Every structure is written in C-alpha cells, then in structure tokens.
Amino acid sequence: MRYPLIIKCLFIIFCQFTASLSLAFEAPPKVNISAEPDWVQLSQITEQPLADMRRPNHYYLVEEQANAGDIKQAFYRYAYSPTDSSGLNDYSDVSIYFNPAYETLTIHKVSVIRNGQTIYQLRQEDIQLLNAEDDKDSNIYSGEYQALIQLKNVQIGDLIDYSYSIIGINPVFDGHFDYSNWLAWGIDVDEVHILVTAPSDNHIRFNVYGMDNSIVDVSTHHNQQYFQIRLTDIPALPDEDKVPGWQYTAPYVEFSDYQSWHDVARWADKLFKLDSLNSTAYSAYISELKQLPVEQALNNAINFVQNDVRYLGLELGVNSHKPHHPAEVFENRFGDCKDKSFLLVDLLKAIGVEANVALVSTRRKRALDQRLPGHYAFNHAITKIKWRDQDYWIDPTVTHQGSKIENKHQFNYERALVVSADSKALIDATPIQNIQTRVDVIETIIAPDYFSPVYWRVKTTFSGEEAEYMRYKLATSGIQKLEKQYINYYAKTYPKIKPIQKLKAIDNLEANTIVFEERYLVPGYWSLTEDKSAEFKLTANYVSQYLTQPETIIRQHPLSIGEPVHSSHKVTIQFPEDIDFSQSSSENVINNEYLLFKSKIEYDRRRLTFINELNIKQSFVPAADVADYLSVAKTIDNQMMYTNSITNVTQEYAIEEMKTLLSALNQKQLAD
C-alpha cells in the first residue's frame, strides 16, 4: 500500500528537512515484529460484501493512538479493501516511514483476509528497508527509512489490515508532547478512532477545528488520563484547488502539553544558544565587517548568507531543530533555514545591529492564531532585523534578491515567534514597508508601410519579487535559453519573426529591478484582404497571467489569487500615415476590493496606444465572492486585444525607406 496521505502529517519536521541515513548509520536498522501493546484499545471491523463497497478502495478504519508517558509511543492501524483494478494497483503494498536516529519501528501485523480467512501474515523476510530520502533533489536530508512490505496474491475485495508502533521521540523536543491529526480526508472512511493517553499530572490541552470540542471524550483512570474520539461514516472532503494554506480544509484535532507560546519560545531559545567554537576564518570575517560603515556591513552580511552559503539541510537527530554553530556554517558554506538565520543573526549582532531568529509557518501563517502552542507549529526560520526603527523580515534562504535591505522583497508570513526567552506570544510578521512587486511591459511597433516587416521593440521592467525571480531564472537558465523561449513564444503568432538584437538584461541590484530589451523584425504583421484592407491587432495580455482561474468554481473555501502585484502592458503602433482613430479612444475601469483594472486606447497623430493595467490588491477572495471575482476576471480577460483595419492601402508608401532600413539592419546583424 502506498503511504496513506492520512498519516503523512503526523510528525511534521521543523524546516521540513530530511537527511541521508548513510551519514549516521553503517547498517540498516532492525524492525521488530510483536503483538499489539497492552495500552492500546483496538476497534472491531465488520467486513462488507464487495457489492456494498466504495470504489476504488473501501476504508474501514483509521485508528491512531498516542501515549504521552515517559516513553513516547504512537500506534497506528489501518484497514481497507481495494475494490477495483486501480485500487488494487495503488493499495497492494504497505509503506511505513520512521527515523531510526530516535525511533524504533515495531510492526504488529500485516494481514490479508479473504472471505473471513487469513491468507497472508507478515514474515520478517518480507520487510524491505529502503533509504527514504525523497527530498534529495531539494538538498534536504534527515535519515528517514521506509519499511516496505509488498503483499502477494492480493485480489479485489480482500481486507488488508495492518498495525504498527513507533516508539521514541526526537530528544530535541525535551520530552514535550505535540500531536495532531486530521479527522477527515479525500476518501470516505467508515470509522476513525483517535486515543491519547497521558499521566494525570501531564497538563494536556486539546482543540478541535471544524468540529465541536465535545467530540473528545475525556476520562481518568488509575492515574492516567484518556482523550478519545470515535467518529463513524466520515464523508470524503471536497477537492478544491488554490486554497490558501492558512485555511483548514478538513476537521483537525491537536494535543499539546505546552501551556503558552512563551513556553515554546523558551524551548526554542535553548536550542539557539552559542557554544564556544574557535574559528580563525569566522573571526576574521567578522573583523572585516566591523571595519565597514554599519549600513554597508549590514547589507554585505545579508547578501553573503543569502548567496554565498548554499542551502543544504543535514538534519540528523537533534539537528532537525537545533542549528549548527554559525562558525561551522560559515566554514562549511552550507546550512538550512535555521542554520543560515542563526548565522545572519550572529553576524548582525557582532556589528551592533539588533536581530533575532524568527520561527514561521510558510503555509499556516495567520492560522497560527487558532493553533495550540507547540513545536510542530513551524516549518521555517527567518531573520527579524531592526534597522533604523524599522522591522525587516529577511529570509536568508532566498537568493538573487536586491543588494540593499530596504529594496529586498520580504515574504509575508503573517505570524512569527521570535526566538527569545522573553517572547510571550506570536507577533505580526507582515512587512510594514515592502518594495512593490510589479512588471511593466512597453511595446513599440513601427510600420513603414502595410506590406513590409514591422520593427518591434519590447522593454520589460521587473521590480521587487518579480525582479528576484527573473534574476534567478537568468542565473539558472542563462540568457540564451530565455531568448530562445521568448522568440518561440512570439513565433506561435508570427512564424517569420526575426531577432535583430540579442536579448539584453540590465540588472540594477541596488534598486532591485531588471530590464529586458528585445528587438525584432516581424514579416506578415498585417493581414491583407482582397478589398485592399490591412487588418492589425494589438495585444496587451501580460497582465492576464495574474488573473487566477481555479478548477473548482463552486467552492466552500477561499480562493488564493497570489500576493499583491502591479502589472501594466502598453502597446503603441506607429502608422506610416496619419489616420483618424479618435473614435477608438476609450477608457474602462474595474475596481473592487480584490483588484483594480484599467484599459485605455489613445490616439495621437500617427500613434495608436493600447494600455492594460492590473493591480492585485488582496491575496485571496472569500468563497462567497469567488463567483463575482471570476465573472470580473472573465470580463477583464476579454479585453486583452484590440483589433482594427485600414482600408485602401497601397504598396508604394515608404517602400524605399523600408528597403534602406532592412539593409542597414541586416548589415548590423552580420556585424554582430
């Protein structure tokens, strides 16, 4: 069986890093086989006839139990039947993931039952242990293993029933208990059973999202407290795309023994304490920074950590959450989010700039306000910098940003916990002042007549986050590849298009802008008709890419429409003669809570200009407003093109001038 989505979220590792086990283990760990432990409470399963089962698989039971005693244990049991060929292909093996650096895996049973008879029971030799480093391509390593059992002779309608326990917890958590689970998934489930057991003196808190807290039955017996949930006939969740990460799309329960965010901050603060470590190279670099003006040293330190220290997470054992020493990260020239953030904080403090590591969630953001305090609340670390009475939220894992702190794009993680023993609560991590993200496209088309190729000039200015993205593309793809992509995109409309200048990129790191310049000759621009008319079209559609078009229209959840951005696309055509297009002049404005769109057509003597501007003002649209938003988006999308024609055109107009221009351009191209 493929690793079920319903259990993948149980232990979310801070910074989401996984690591190569070969760095920590010379031989694969052992997997035990034994009966279910005495502390668990097992549910009963009643098989159903195949005709009554759901397709492509029928889930009978999801049973997950956690013991928060001195020895942390988690018990899992799943029972289901593949009910057609696709279910048979997808659910005929069992995969269990664990980290032997601090966890022991014990499998209790893997059974295949047919017509009430057990036809398969797990044997030790059936267990294959595989390196589970599925994030290698992202330079992320933690030492996780996969125990794989490939079931034999499974048939449609068989009941697959398996259970296992994972014993132990990463010592970096200092014995704290933070456990969570979904209560519904993208499939129907007959029964869900959640049980948390803890000593009576362990102050466990719980909260349920999407359902009432009363579904948790709380009881005490023999100095043990029990928190139990039993649900039946859980329907599949609707599948909606483009939902903001902070929106809970399924009922969810969590348990934690942290009493406040202050407790979490104090736990994290212990991890970010500096041990003594002598490093001549690191000390020398700090001395170099101190010789510079503070502003220059500040920017140099940020740019060094972002661009010269590569992203690599070696997250073995306690280093899943505890950062490596800044001097070690400096000398290795690699580190993960917490390593790079801690290094940057240490450098900035050395030059007298106030800075702290801040824990954030790249997905949950504002939803952290609803969550119980716990160490699993966060999956990323950034740096909070106080500079000239202004808070800056700098992500040291981001590369190719502008060179000055005030012009770097700051990602809006909305909520953060500053790593400090003095932190009492989550704070607002919304950047107060952020460089505007925008793209401005200016096209100029010069037509010497209605038969010759037109001269086409394109200038695109990227600012803020868009500049940083294009800078990254230039660094990873190269300008030649982008140049080829651009001309092939245009060639879909104008197959005979020819470049007369190589794509030029003008990068201004201080202002955090990039300007692209393009030059082309476009034969066949005009569509000539038999009645001597020349038809043309102006396309100002760059802004349309920021109009979100979801697959799910009728929704229960908000629609994510991206971060605020401003885009404009201006196209000007210069005709060979003065033609009266004054009747085409127009202006259209659409303005609501989520976007502002302006479309304008202007004519000034020989020049006709078509302009579209779009300003995305919010990052999401509430479900109740999605239909209206999409209706407006469709109206806007229909205004991306202007078409018209010129009658009674003649070939003689400016033909000699065009021949001279073509000859000069061809000579220049040969010279280049």
VOGU-3710 file (C-alpha; in Angstrom, 3 decimals, decimal comma):
1> mrypliikcl> 0,000/0,000/0,000  1,269/3,466/-0,762  1,939/5,574/2,291  -1,529/6,980/3,107  -1,977/10,731/2,934  -3,928/10,491/6,180  -0,786/9,701/8,211  1,794/11,800/6,410  1,004/14,866/8,522  1,578/13,226/11,930
11> fiifcqftas> 5,153/14,295/12,502  5,944/17,453/10,545  9,648/18,165/10,968  10,650/21,753/11,576  12,031/23,230/8,317  10,756/20,031/6,623  14,274/18,667/6,260  15,207/15,030/5,660  18,752/13,652/5,623  20,902/10,915/4,192
21> lslafeappk> 20,959/7,966/6,553  24,333/6,892/5,301  25,764/9,806/7,249  24,586/8,310/10,533  24,126/4,532/10,138  26,509/1,948/8,802  23,814/-0,735/8,572  20,029/-0,613/8,154  18,116/-0,618/11,454  16,158/-3,608/12,670
31> vnisaepdwv> 12,374/-3,759/12,522  10,670/-5,783/15,247  7,534/-7,893/14,911  5,379/-8,349/18,014  1,758/-8,252/19,211  -0,137/-5,000/19,841  0,856/-3,310/23,131  -1,447/-3,601/26,143  -2,151/0,123/26,398  -3,971/0,404/23,059
41> qlsqiteqpl> -7,722/-0,027/22,625  -8,494/-1,935/19,429  -11,606/-1,418/17,318  -13,668/-4,134/15,674  -14,105/-4,407/11,915  -17,130/-5,816/10,136  -16,415/-6,877/6,563  -18,866/-5,914/3,840  -19,815/-7,615/0,572  -17,897/-6,325/-2,416
51> admrrpnhyy> -21,107/-5,009/-3,961  -21,590/-2,661/-0,998  -18,036/-1,268/-1,001  -16,879/2,055/-2,379  -14,589/2,353/-5,408  -11,625/2,242/-5,968  -10,961/1,298/-2,327  -13,042/0,989/0,805  -11,550/2,323/4,052  -12,953/0,560/7,098
61> lveeqanagd> -10,791/2,014/9,824  -8,254/4,691/10,658  -7,008/4,102/14,197  -4,233/6,209/15,675  -3,270/6,285/19,332  -0,524/8,194/21,133  0,954/7,608/24,570  2,435/10,738/26,143  4,092/8,910/29,031  7,795/8,840/29,780
71> ikqafyryay> 8,346/6,625/26,719  6,591/8,358/23,847  4,749/5,858/21,651  2,406/6,123/18,688  0,221/3,249/17,479  -1,331/3,115/14,006  -3,821/0,744/12,461  -5,438/0,877/9,030  -7,943/-1,464/7,416  -9,200/-1,199/3,849
81> sptdssglnd> -10,133/-3,189/0,749  -9,103/-2,490/-2,861  -12,332/-2,724/-4,840  -11,288/-2,374/-8,470  -8,172/-2,652/-10,607  -6,956/0,884/-9,871  -7,364/0,325/-6,140  -5,522/-2,972/-6,492  -2,609/-1,232/-8,229  -2,391/1,582/-5,697
91> ysdvsiyfnp> -3,094/-0,212/-2,416  -1,396/-3,596/-2,599  1,698/-2,765/-0,610  2,371/-1,271/2,820  4,858/1,542/3,440  5,872/2,774/6,885  8,276/5,657/7,437  10,394/6,182/10,545  13,665/7,755/11,685  15,919/5,233/13,439
101> ayetltihkv> 18,047/8,032/14,888  15,457/8,293/17,663  12,576/5,969/16,726  12,059/2,203/16,871  9,583/0,611/14,500  7,601/-2,417/15,642  5,130/-3,960/13,208  2,319/-5,824/14,923  0,540/-7,335/11,967  0,072/-7,147/8,221
111> svirngqtiy> -2,796/-9,417/7,237  -4,704/-10,139/4,051  -8,139/-11,613/4,752  -10,401/-13,182/2,128  -13,887/-14,411/2,945  -13,041/-14,389/6,651  -9,869/-16,451/6,193  -6,369/-15,026/6,708  -4,354/-15,859/3,598  -1,277/-13,808/4,433
121> qlrqediqll> 0,588/-12,922/7,643  3,729/-10,828/7,823  7,112/-12,583/7,914  10,401/-10,943/8,831  11,886/-11,678/5,432  9,028/-9,777/3,745  10,198/-6,443/5,164  12,390/-4,401/2,846  14,235/-1,418/4,312  14,865/1,448/1,921
131> naeddkdsni> 16,522/4,815/2,221  13,598/7,233/2,176  15,422/10,420/1,280  12,734/11,628/-1,107  13,847/15,269/-0,759  17,402/14,787/-2,005  16,761/16,979/-5,018  15,972/19,837/-2,620  19,212/19,349/-0,670  17,220/18,128/2,320
141> ysgeyqaliq> 18,313/15,138/4,402  17,205/13,680/7,784  17,900/9,951/7,939  14,404/8,618/7,342  13,842/4,979/6,379  10,972/3,259/4,614  9,819/-0,201/5,648  8,160/-1,664/2,558  6,017/-4,812/2,532  4,883/-5,887/-0,922
151> lknvqigdli> 1,785/-8,013/-0,484  1,417/-11,108/-2,638  -1,704/-12,573/-4,222  -3,935/-9,649/-3,225  -7,282/-9,718/-5,012  -10,135/-7,273/-5,402  -12,282/-7,320/-2,268  -9,560/-8,619/0,102  -9,356/-6,979/3,521  -5,900/-5,568/4,262
161> dysysiigin> -5,444/-4,939/7,984  -2,127/-3,738/9,367  -0,836/-2,068/12,522  2,480/-0,859/13,884  4,007/1,275/16,632  6,732/3,889/16,554  8,456/4,208/19,902  10,610/7,165/20,837  10,772/10,853/20,060  13,496/13,201/18,973
171> pvfdghfdys> 15,364/14,261/22,147  15,476/17,798/20,793  11,858/18,193/21,963  12,944/17,831/25,596  10,084/15,418/26,343  7,338/17,791/25,171  4,191/16,322/23,630  2,753/17,888/20,465  0,444/15,621/18,463  -2,121/16,333/15,758
181> nwlawgidvd> -4,263/14,510/13,237  -6,875/15,062/10,583  -10,380/13,766/11,166  -11,404/13,530/7,500  -9,645/13,073/4,171  -10,265/12,929/0,459  -11,853/9,475/0,853  -14,835/8,120/2,782  -13,940/6,294/5,989  -16,257/4,034/7,989
191> evhilvtaps> -14,659/4,730/11,365  -11,980/6,957/12,858  -10,597/6,238/16,304  -8,153/8,640/17,975  -6,889/7,998/21,518  -4,323/9,973/23,500  -3,126/8,532/26,815  -1,084/10,558/29,303  -0,221/10,596/33,012  -2,755/12,543/35,071
201> dnhirfnvyg> -0,176/15,126/36,093  0,653/15,923/32,451  -1,327/19,056/31,607  -2,516/18,122/28,133  -4,528/20,699/26,209  -6,576/19,902/23,121  -8,507/21,721/20,440  -10,701/20,611/17,540  -11,091/22,605/14,326  -14,100/22,144/12,074
211> mdnsivdvst> -15,981/20,185/14,742  -17,022/20,782/18,324  -14,606/20,049/21,166  -17,314/17,862/22,657  -16,339/15,035/20,281  -13,355/14,445/22,587  -14,320/12,146/25,473  -12,083/12,899/28,478  -11,724/10,401/31,318  -9,282/9,471/34,108
221> hhnqqyfqir> -8,469/6,013/35,415  -5,579/4,738/37,579  -3,572/7,990/37,330  -3,963/8,017/33,561  -6,000/10,481/31,533  -7,614/9,493/28,246  -8,710/11,701/25,353  -10,765/9,681/22,890  -12,523/10,407/19,604  -14,743/7,941/17,758
231> ltdipalpde> -16,363/9,039/14,512  -18,324/6,947/12,028  -19,313/7,361/8,396  -16,902/10,199/7,669  -17,609/11,549/4,168  -14,844/12,397/1,710  -13,788/16,024/1,644  -14,489/18,107/-1,451  -11,414/18,543/-3,615  -10,750/22,261/-4,103
241> dkvpgwqyta> -7,703/23,800/-5,729  -5,951/27,086/-4,957  -6,994/27,195/-1,320  -4,822/29,444/0,910  -2,526/27,391/3,115  -3,911/29,016/6,269  -7,406/27,729/5,533  -8,179/24,440/7,263  -9,961/22,317/4,672  -10,606/19,348/6,967
251> pyvefsdyqs> -11,582/18,854/10,602  -8,469/18,609/12,685  -7,512/17,814/16,278  -4,366/18,646/18,185  -2,959/17,952/21,631  -0,105/19,756/23,359  1,458/19,980/26,797  2,808/23,485/26,100  0,745/25,982/28,093  1,699/29,085/26,101
261> whdvarwadk> 3,769/30,391/23,219  6,143/31,650/25,877  6,875/28,011/26,738  7,605/27,254/23,068  9,862/30,315/22,804  11,857/29,256/25,857  12,239/25,744/24,424  13,480/27,168/21,101  15,749/29,686/22,810  17,722/26,864/24,439
271> lfkldslnst> 18,459/25,422/21,000  19,886/28,694/19,705  22,470/29,150/22,464  26,050/29,538/21,272  28,701/27,111/22,434  32,304/28,180/22,273  33,915/27,329/18,946  37,176/28,842/17,773  37,289/29,713/14,101  40,001/31,948/12,763
281> aysayiselk> 38,245/32,384/9,415  34,919/33,299/11,009  36,541/35,768/13,405  38,420/37,347/10,511  35,211/37,808/8,515  33,514/39,496/11,465  36,534/41,792/11,819  36,198/42,717/8,137  32,549/43,619/8,628  33,362/45,787/11,640
291> qlpveqalnn> 35,768/47,851/9,538  32,931/48,899/7,214  30,220/51,509/7,753  27,355/49,773/9,571  24,922/50,037/6,648  27,428/48,513/4,237  28,319/45,782/6,733  24,618/45,014/7,241  23,981/44,588/3,521  27,197/42,640/2,993
301> ainfvqndvr> 26,289/40,194/5,767  22,785/39,581/4,398  23,996/39,131/0,826  26,782/36,798/1,937  24,438/34,497/3,877  21,821/34,506/1,125  24,077/33,983/-1,881  27,387/32,520/-0,686  26,134/29,992/1,873  24,313/27,320/-0,080
311> ylglelgvns> 21,125/25,736/1,122  21,717/22,222/2,459  19,927/20,552/5,375  21,828/17,824/7,240  19,096/17,155/9,793  20,286/14,135/11,725  18,956/13,669/15,249  18,702/16,854/17,313  19,818/18,908/14,322  16,302/18,587/12,972
321> hkphhpaevf> 15,667/21,658/15,145  18,959/22,641/16,750  21,082/24,796/14,432  24,722/24,198/13,764  27,173/26,722/15,151  27,446/29,868/12,965  31,201/29,403/12,656  30,662/25,851/11,397  28,077/27,028/8,872  30,440/29,800/7,761
331> enrfgdckdk> 33,324/27,409/7,211  31,199/24,716/5,517  29,424/27,320/3,390  26,155/25,410/3,705  23,193/25,238/6,042  19,412/25,020/6,251  16,932/27,755/7,170  17,712/27,771/10,882  21,486/27,485/10,263  21,511/30,409/7,863
341> sfllvdllka> 19,196/32,505/10,040  21,325/31,880/13,130  24,495/32,754/11,203  22,979/36,004/9,965  21,767/36,952/13,454  25,216/36,308/14,910  26,916/38,416/12,227  24,490/41,311/12,664  24,796/41,320/16,429  28,565/41,438/16,025
351> igveanvalv> 28,264/44,751/14,129  25,734/46,181/16,576  22,516/45,568/14,634  19,524/44,174/16,535  18,421/40,834/15,060  16,666/37,624/16,100  15,780/34,281/14,575  12,018/34,060/13,997  10,005/30,854/13,544  7,248/30,956/10,915
361> strrkraldq> 4,915/28,663/9,019  5,088/29,028/5,255  1,565/27,607/4,917  -0,402/28,233/8,084  0,524/31,891/8,506  -2,475/33,608/10,200  -3,944/30,222/11,134  -1,286/30,006/13,846  -3,602/32,259/15,858  -6,011/29,317/16,121
371> rlpghyafnh> -3,399/26,660/16,854  -2,364/25,405/20,253  1,223/26,345/21,118  3,598/23,577/20,050  6,941/22,885/18,430  5,344/21,440/15,287  3,597/24,749/14,542  6,532/25,994/12,471  8,330/24,721/9,390  10,700/27,561/8,608
381> aitkikwrdq> 13,107/30,027/10,198  13,845/33,570/9,034  15,539/36,645/10,487  13,868/39,648/12,102  16,096/42,719/11,801  15,605/46,071/13,484  17,196/48,731/11,304  16,583/52,470/11,580  13,460/51,930/13,686  12,010/49,649/11,004
391> dywidptvth> 11,382/45,895/11,251  12,605/43,840/8,290  11,755/40,165/7,797  14,641/38,736/5,778  14,624/35,144/4,558  18,284/34,013/4,383  17,382/31,005/2,204  16,275/33,264/-0,659  18,867/34,078/-3,301  19,190/36,694/-6,052
401> qgskienkhq> 17,472/39,464/-4,112  18,380/43,135/-4,341  21,610/44,204/-2,680  20,118/46,651/-0,142  17,897/45,664/2,761  15,243/48,287/2,020  14,798/47,009/-1,554  14,661/43,283/-0,849  11,272/41,682/-1,219  10,010/40,483/2,165
411> fnyeralvvs> 7,719/37,455/2,153  4,605/37,925/4,221  4,492/35,024/6,671  1,904/36,967/8,736  2,770/35,440/12,129  6,098/34,684/13,793  7,531/33,565/17,106  10,761/35,386/17,877  13,346/33,023/19,351  13,978/34,594/22,736
421> adskalidat> 13,323/33,641/26,325  11,434/36,939/26,573  8,937/36,147/23,761  5,436/35,909/25,186  3,283/35,415/22,107  3,122/35,280/18,328  3,677/38,645/16,675  2,554/40,144/13,386  5,165/39,362/10,720  3,561/41,401/7,942
431> piqniqtrvd> 6,207/43,698/6,427  5,299/47,292/7,227  7,170/48,609/4,238  7,806/46,382/1,236  9,184/47,163/-2,184  6,334/46,936/-4,668  6,275/43,912/-6,918  5,455/44,971/-10,447  6,043/44,277/-14,120  5,771/46,977/-16,784
441> vietiiapdy> 5,828/45,997/-20,452  6,240/48,658/-23,139  5,981/47,602/-26,790  6,576/49,840/-29,785  5,645/48,751/-33,304  6,854/50,883/-36,215  5,281/50,230/-39,610  6,905/51,903/-42,652  4,071/50,626/-44,869  1,407/47,907/-44,893
451> fspvywrvkt> 3,401/45,236/-46,721  6,926/45,248/-45,303  8,007/43,772/-41,969  7,357/45,967/-38,941  10,010/46,938/-36,451  9,040/45,688/-32,966  10,703/46,866/-29,766  9,852/45,401/-26,320  11,032/46,769/-22,987  10,013/44,908/-19,802
461> tfsgeeaeym> 10,850/46,196/-16,341  10,640/43,786/-13,403  10,642/45,130/-9,836  10,624/43,574/-6,375  9,841/39,871/-6,180  9,429/39,621/-9,967  12,944/41,020/-10,443  14,304/38,480/-7,971  12,533/35,670/-9,824  13,889/36,804/-13,206
471> ryklatsgiq> 17,364/37,190/-11,700  17,103/33,580/-10,526  15,971/32,440/-13,982  18,868/34,243/-15,608  21,316/32,607/-13,219  19,909/29,092/-13,597  18,804/29,045/-17,247  21,045/31,591/-18,894  20,019/34,467/-21,123  20,387/32,398/-24,303
481> klekqyinyy> 17,728/29,946/-23,150  15,359/32,763/-22,203  15,993/34,414/-25,556  15,034/31,204/-27,339  11,910/30,788/-25,203  10,799/34,334/-25,942  11,156/34,191/-29,703  9,485/30,790/-29,920  6,565/32,144/-27,923  6,173/35,038/-30,372
491> aktypkikpi> 6,640/32,710/-33,339  3,374/30,975/-32,469  1,668/34,136/-33,736  4,302/35,393/-36,183  6,204/32,368/-37,568  8,606/34,504/-39,649  9,729/36,759/-36,804  13,468/37,551/-36,756  15,540/38,951/-33,882  17,712/41,926/-34,819
501> qklkaidnle> 19,333/42,194/-31,394  20,228/39,690/-28,722  18,068/39,764/-25,631  19,582/42,344/-23,288  19,210/42,245/-19,492  20,041/45,338/-17,436  20,220/44,432/-13,753  20,110/47,079/-11,023  20,766/45,273/-7,747  20,511/48,364/-5,587
511> antivfeery> 17,057/49,285/-6,896  16,159/45,588/-7,245  14,997/45,903/-10,846  15,781/44,083/-14,075  15,037/45,493/-17,530  14,771/43,222/-20,568  15,132/44,750/-24,020  14,141/42,945/-27,242  14,253/43,955/-30,921  12,580/42,100/-33,800
521> lvpgywslte> 11,516/42,357/-37,416  8,071/40,875/-37,958  7,091/39,939/-41,528  3,415/39,234/-42,043  2,256/41,554/-39,282  -0,588/42,906/-41,409  -3,443/40,689/-42,588  -4,169/41,888/-46,089  -7,612/41,322/-47,581  -8,856/41,256/-51,168
531> dksaefklta> -10,564/44,630/-50,777  -7,156/46,269/-50,044  -7,663/46,465/-46,302  -4,856/45,864/-43,798  -6,053/44,304/-40,573  -3,947/44,501/-37,393  -4,180/43,623/-33,737  -2,589/44,985/-30,574  -2,201/42,521/-27,723  -1,643/43,768/-24,160
541> nyvsqyltqp> -2,134/40,496/-22,339  0,810/40,275/-19,913  -1,495/41,276/-17,064  -3,792/38,299/-17,684  -1,360/35,856/-16,080  -2,246/37,360/-12,700  -5,927/36,502/-13,100  -6,437/33,269/-11,172  -8,587/30,630/-12,862  -9,335/27,746/-10,462
551> etiirqhpls> -10,561/24,299/-11,430  -13,172/24,402/-8,647  -15,683/27,193/-9,211  -18,412/26,323/-6,698  -16,382/26,439/-3,508  -16,517/26,072/0,241  -13,127/27,662/0,834  -11,405/30,938/-0,133  -9,599/31,272/-3,439  -5,923/32,166/-3,338
561> igepvhsshk> -5,146/34,748/-6,029  -1,473/35,369/-5,276  0,402/38,095/-3,497  -0,284/41,774/-4,350  1,313/42,803/-7,637  1,003/45,634/-10,152  1,324/44,902/-13,864  0,962/47,095/-16,929  1,214/46,333/-20,636  1,428/49,201/-23,117
571> vtiqfpedid> 1,477/48,658/-26,888  1,985/51,552/-29,325  1,845/51,225/-33,096  3,197/53,966/-35,309  1,418/54,004/-38,666  3,031/55,063/-41,935  0,485/57,870/-42,197  -1,872/59,868/-40,015  -5,188/58,041/-39,765  -8,105/59,218/-37,661
581> fsqsssenvi> -8,619/56,658/-34,878  -10,178/59,167/-32,494  -13,413/57,166/-32,388  -11,489/54,243/-30,907  -10,315/56,265/-27,898  -11,797/54,832/-24,734  -11,147/54,112/-21,078  -12,567/51,344/-18,912  -12,048/50,921/-15,152  -12,990/47,956/-12,958
591> nneyllfksk> -12,332/48,470/-9,273  -13,323/46,277/-6,354  -11,892/45,001/-3,094  -9,614/42,482/-4,786  -8,315/44,121/-7,934  -8,113/47,297/-9,961  -8,115/47,072/-13,761  -7,736/49,906/-16,243  -7,902/49,595/-20,017  -7,283/52,565/-22,284
601> ieydrrrltf> -6,979/53,291/-26,012  -5,371/56,564/-27,083  -4,574/58,102/-30,480  -2,102/60,896/-31,102  -1,486/61,688/-34,742  0,275/58,589/-36,193  0,385/56,649/-32,907  -2,308/54,377/-31,531  -1,697/53,151/-27,960  -3,436/50,306/-26,142
611> inelnikqsf> -2,790/50,016/-22,376  -3,923/47,448/-19,817  -3,090/47,781/-16,117  -3,906/45,334/-13,336  -3,337/45,750/-9,625  -3,965/42,707/-7,424  -4,872/44,199/-4,040  -5,575/41,117/-1,911  -4,071/37,639/-1,679  -7,385/35,764/-1,517
621> vpaadvadyl> -11,089/36,001/-2,262  -13,645/34,662/0,255  -15,716/31,750/-1,005  -18,886/33,877/-1,088  -17,247/36,334/-3,527  -15,484/33,854/-5,827  -18,271/33,773/-8,427  -18,255/37,574/-8,698  -14,457/37,625/-8,871  -14,382/35,073/-11,693
631> svaktidnqm> -17,069/36,979/-13,595  -14,965/40,130/-13,366  -11,825/38,180/-14,313  -13,564/36,882/-17,426  -14,616/40,410/-18,392  -11,038/41,595/-17,968  -9,625/38,654/-19,903  -11,821/39,606/-22,861  -10,095/42,992/-23,056  -6,579/41,768/-23,787
641> mytnsitnvt> -6,700/42,517/-27,513  -7,611/45,417/-29,781  -8,259/44,803/-33,499  -8,949/47,169/-36,384  -8,187/47,651/-40,050  -7,066/50,273/-42,531  -8,752/50,491/-45,914  -7,355/51,306/-49,346  -3,740/50,550/-48,542  -1,050/50,844/-51,237
651> qeyaieemkt> 2,305/49,167/-51,543  4,214/52,218/-52,703  4,040/54,054/-49,398  7,519/54,292/-47,846  8,723/51,123/-49,599  12,117/52,635/-50,391  12,593/53,758/-46,813  11,827/50,224/-45,632  14,348/48,699/-48,017  17,001/51,048/-46,659
661> llsalnqkql> 16,084/50,096/-43,067  16,178/46,365/-43,828  19,573/46,658/-45,495  21,017/48,547/-42,528  19,583/46,062/-40,033  20,892/43,058/-41,966  24,370/44,572/-42,071  24,231/45,216/-38,324  23,125/41,639/-37,683  26,017/40,265/-39,731
671> ad> 28,430/42,520/-37,869  27,129/41,291/-34,506
//
